[in-house]
């Protein structure tokens, strides 16, 4: 697991590796409303874990249905930071 991943204020994170990774959280921004785009160009799935205690409370992610979310090759995930959590952005 990779806990409390430090994105250093980046709006884009690109995973290029061939090894599957579990992410438990990304570093919280200084204010609500920040957006983080995760793009997977490598051959491995990057699994984002829902509310995993491996990361600090404010760095955790919340997904619909309280389930982990895998991002496969050539796929992307957009998160927004609201109410002390990274939240998945979906369009109806």
Phi, psi and omega in degrees: 000144171251116183258146174049051182299125182271109181268358177050039177077008181291145175268350183223131174238126181244124175260122185244359188281175180250008180248130178297143182226143172254125179253126180262346179175158176244149180306133180290142175282176181282344182210156175299153174102347178297149180240139178232124178255126179249124181238133179250115178248349177281185184267000184253152174278137177254114183264125177261124188264130182290122172049040182284130183289356177292336177255156176302153185308312183287351180260356185284165180244149178237127180240155178303133179078007179056031181250153174296156183230116178271138176244114184271174179307136179064028176238163180222159177227133176247128179242147171235147181264116181217136174052048175065027176211150168281131183234138179294135176262124177229150177249137181286000000 
